[in-house]
Amino acid sequence: MLIFAVETSCDETACAVGSGRKILANVVYSQAVHSQWGGVVPHLAKKEHQIKLPSIINLTLKKLKRVRKEADLNKITAFAVTYGPGLAPALETGIKQTKLLAEEYSKPIIPVNHLEGHIYSVFVQNSQGRPDFKFDFPYLCLIISGGHTQLSLFYDHLQHKIIGKTLDDAAGEALDKAGKLLGLGYPSGAVIERLSEAVENKDFYNFPRTMIKHNSLDFSFSGLKTAFYYFVKDKSQRFITDNINKLASSFQQAVFESVIIKLESAIKKTGVKNLIVCGGVSANKHLKTTIRQLARKHQAKVLFPRYDYLYGDNAAMIAVAGYYRYRQGYYLAGDEFDLLDRKPRLNLEDKFIWKTKK
Amino acid sequence: MKLIKTENDSNKLFQIQPEVIKTLRSGGLVVYPSDTVYGFLADAKNTSAVTKLINVKKRPFGKPISVFLPGFESINEYVDTNKKQQSLLEQLLPGPFTIVLPSKHNVCSYLESEKGSLGIRIPDYKPVQSLVQAFGSAVTATSANISGKGPHYTIDSFLKTLSKKRLSQIDLIVDAGKLPYNKPSTVIDLTEDSIKVLRKGDILLTDLDEFESSSPKQTRKIAQFIFKNYLLTSKQNSVFVFLEGDLGAGKTEFTKGIGKMLGVTDIVSPSFVGFYEYDISDCRFKKLIHFDLYNINDKSELNYFNLETFCQGDNLVIIEWGQKIKGLIDKLKKQTKIFYLQILYQDKNKRLIKLKQ
C-alpha cells in the first residue's frame, strides 16, 4: 500500500511517499524567501507553494523510482494531505492541488491533522524499515515547535487528549522573538542553541519561569518575552554584544525549564512513562539531554524523531499518520471531496469532518 | 426579612421579579445581584424607602447614591444632558459605569449630591435591566454593604457584617450565589466640561476613548467593552482593528478578550504563521481574522498580505503591530470600517489604551 502525502501548512512545501511506517521518498522544500523578511508572509507562502508544489511532486516521484520500479501516481493507494492547523492560504494550496491529483487518478484523499503528523514523526522508518519498534500505548506527547507547544495523551491510533497547551506564544516563537531582539535573524532557534552551548547552557539572568506555580499543564511564554524585552530595551548595544551568549542562554534556559517542569508534572499526573517528544524545537541537543535525564529520573522511555528531517515540518509524518487513518477507514472518496476544507485552527482532538457521514 | 435563593439560574431571577417589584412598590428594601456586586434596591422616588436604605447602610446624609434607570429613553426624565454628553452616554451605556449629571429632581433629594447632581446607571445585566424596566421608575443602585466597607460578592459574606436589628430592616434578600469578581462601576462625572473619574472600576476612562488597564484581565474587559460599543455597532460589514503596541503591551490579551465575546477561546499568538482565522457563529461577524505583523520588516512584503480581500464579507480583522501598515489605512478606509488602537506601556502594571476611529 502506497500513500502519497502533501504538506503545505506553513512555509515548507513537502511531499513524501510512504508504505506503512516506511518512507520510500521524501522531499522538503523550505521557502527561503521568508528569511529575508524575518517571518512567514502568508500570501507569499501561498504563492511559493503554488509555484513549487508541482516540481516537488515530480521530484518525489523521481526519488520513489530509486526504490520502486513503477513509480507513477497510478500505483498510489491514496493521497494524504494536511488540512490543519496552519496558515489558511498555505493549507488551501496543498488541498487544492491534492484534490486535482486525486480526481485525475481517481484515488481517495486522507485528510491529516498536522499535529497528529508530528506525533507520528517518531514512528517514521526509513525505506529499510528502521528503526523497528512496536507501538506501546499510551504515550505522553510533547509537541514543541515554532507554532505549537502542547502536551497530550496518545491512547491508541487516532485517539488523542490534550492535557496542556500554550496560552499565548509557542516555545519556538518565544525563542525567535528573543533572537530578533538580540539581532540574531530569523529563525533564530539554532543560533541561540549555539550561543548557549558556548556558555554551557547556564542561566545568568534568571528571567521569570512563567506559570510554573500554576497547577495546570498549560504553558505561557508571553510574560517571559515581556520581561526579556524590557530587560534588553534599556541596555546599550555594547552590553548586548558583550553578553550575547549569556543573554541567549539565560532566555533559552527559562523557556526549557518551564517546559521541563510542565513535562515532569504531566508524567506525575498521568503516570504515563512512554514519552514522545517532537517538533522543531525538540531538535535542540541541550533540550534533548535534559528530557532524557528527566525520563531516567522517572524510569520513563522517550522517543524523539529518528532522522533530522523529521523535526521540522515534513510530509513523511503525514504519510505515516495518513496510513493509520486509512486503515481505519478515514478517507474521502471522489464524490466527497467537497467536505474537505482547510481548518487553520484545527485541534488535535477535533473529530474528523466526515464523522457525521460514517 | 425574606431570603430567596436563585443560585446562578437567571430564569429563577426572572420568575421572582413580580415579588421583588411588589416589595419595592410597598417601600421595601431589597438586596439584589448586579453586574458588579450585590446591591441595595429601593424605590428612588420613595423618601421613606430611601431613608431606610441610608440607615441600614450607615450612609452619612448628604453623600449621594446613584440610581438604576429603566432604560435609555428615561435618561432625560431624570437628568439634564447636552448633545455631547448624550453621545458619550450612548457609547458607555449600558455598561459598568455610573454617570453623574445635573439632576432634574425627580427622585428623592437624599440621593442627589449637594450640587444637585445625580449618578445614573444602566447596567449591561439582564436581571437588573428587566427588573427596573418592569418597575418603570428609578431604583437605587448602591452596593449592599456598610458605608466605607468593601463590597460583597456573596450573600454569606454580606450577612456576616450585619447586626440582627439592621437585618430586620431589610425586606427581601435575593441570593444568586457567588458573583464573578467584577469591580464596582467606574463613576464618571460629566457635570463639568472635562470628564472626571470619581471611582475606578474595571473599565477606566481617562478621557473620551481612552482607557486605563492595570492587568491582563482588565485589558480583556476593555476589549470586550470596545467590541460591544464600537466594533459591533459599526455599520460596515467588515471591521478592521489596527493594534499598535510594544512587545508585551497586551495586544494578544486584547484580542483574547474580543475572542471570548465571539465564543473563540483558543486564541494564541499567530506571529509564527502570520495570521489565524476563526469561524464564528451567533454574531454578525462570521469570521475573526487575527494577524500579527511582528515579523514584518520590509514594506514591500505588504503586497503579499492581500488585506483587501478581507474587506469583503462579514470579517472582524484584528491586526497586531498594525502601525507597520499605517500606510494602507487610507486605501482600506474606502472599503471597510477602521479602528486604530494604541496600547501604551505606562509602567510595569499600567497600560493606556487609546481608541481612534
Interface residues (C-beta under 8 A of the other chain):
Chain A: C10 Q36 W37 G38 G39 V40 V41 P42 H43 L44 A45 K47 G86 L87 A88 A90 G146 G147 T166 L167 D168 D169 A170 G172 E173 D176 K177 K180 L181 Y186 S222 K225 T226 A227 Y229 Y230 P344 R345 N347
Chain B: D246 L247 G248 T252 D266 V268 S269 S271 F272 V273 G274 F275 Y276 E277 Y278 Y294 N295 I296 N297 D298 E301 Y304 F305 N306 K348
